[in-house]
């Protein structure tokens, strides 16, 4: 996934670091700018200071010069008395005031210099007054009177004082200038350092950020290329998918067509199935009706038969002494036929019930079932019933299975040899189904009768000779086949007979 | 144990079966009076009328009969306020499970299959009579 790749390559912390570095760089640039500004302001201030010092010195020199000019003019006048010297004197006087004004203005912020300037003002005023007075004296009283004043050195002292103060003032200003210069040099060095180092660091940071951004851009470029490649791949896949979809739609159409065919076929099959079901239901109903008919008919047949039996008995009892031996014999035969008819009717009843699949399946231990049957039959002493070693436990209907075994074993006993009959019951599993067998060592059955004996009311012996109705085997066949099993006979004359039947574990039809 | 006489009503359409019961009673020395109805409707008329004494009645009922069969008769009796508690014993050749269930759902006192031989029938009638002679009734 490309997005995840980008996230992995340029993590947030790196981005944050870069942003921080960029901010730092900007801050440094700001600091450097500020330092430059401070430096410029400072330089300007220094320039102003130097200018002021120059002006102060100039003004001091001007004052000194003006005073000297005035004094020179006075001396000339005093010596010569010529008025032309007075003009230079007069020219110097306003210059003194001008220079003093400049000085006062320039030293306004410095108390100490201000004091000096005040002193200079007094001294200048005094000097100018002395000059003025001496000129006046020369004019009014002549050279000697003026010279006396000059010789007092008062004027000279004023001049010396003024020169001393101006010198001090200039020295002071020059000292201040020197201090300012030193400070200016320090400031310049600091400013240089700030600007130089700051610029360098800012440059390095900017270079690093540039590098990082370059790397990012390269990575993004790689990702972009990768994404483009994936996008191309995706487009290919999309195109492929679209092609498949078109194919699928075509197939769907085909399917729809074949589906229509199928539905038609299905409808036909359903119709056929419905018809089949109806037919089956009809057959089943018909079979049920037949069974019901057999049941009702046999029941209704039994009632008059019992009446006949009863009446015969009563006749025999009532005429006990009057009957001839022949009549008594007929009465015996009559009772015998009545009993046989009752047995036949019972057979029909049994047969009509044999097909009924109604009872629920239960767990049946076949070995135990067979032991019960043998006990129930209580075979004569000369009949031996041998049970096999292995019998299953089945989930099946108990009563019909019991009926099948009962009928087959009864049949074997009935048709076995008069003496030394041996009947074997066995079980074997073949193809997932149990096959049971009942074998006897009787006279055997010729092959041509193998089908016949399973028919209802079919016997191979005269009825009077062997007590049999011919119902037992037909009931066996009906029960076994209605449960989905099969019955088979294996026999030959004088070789005994083996009846085999398969018994599916679950009833074929549910309920 | 005191024995009390019974008023027995046999509901049976077959004459030979009626004779069979009479003969069995005779053979078993049953002295209780035997009244006979040949179908359910007749039986109900007799039970509502005065031909049979009201006390200690017992009905022996066949199931397969014309006009009103045994089960229909039982329904009519159980729906009748006066006859509701009447003891009825079914005596039939029907071994049908459905008949048994229907009969017991209508509160029969017993369900007997007619034995095939006369000797067994006599024994059954003797036992039946003996038992009901001992039963207390309201």
Interface residues (C-beta under 8 A of the other chain):
Chain A: X295 X299 X300 X302 X303 X304 X306 X307 X309 X310 X311 X313 X314 X342
Chain B: X14 X16 X17 X19 X20 X23 X64 X93 X94 X96 X114 X116 X118
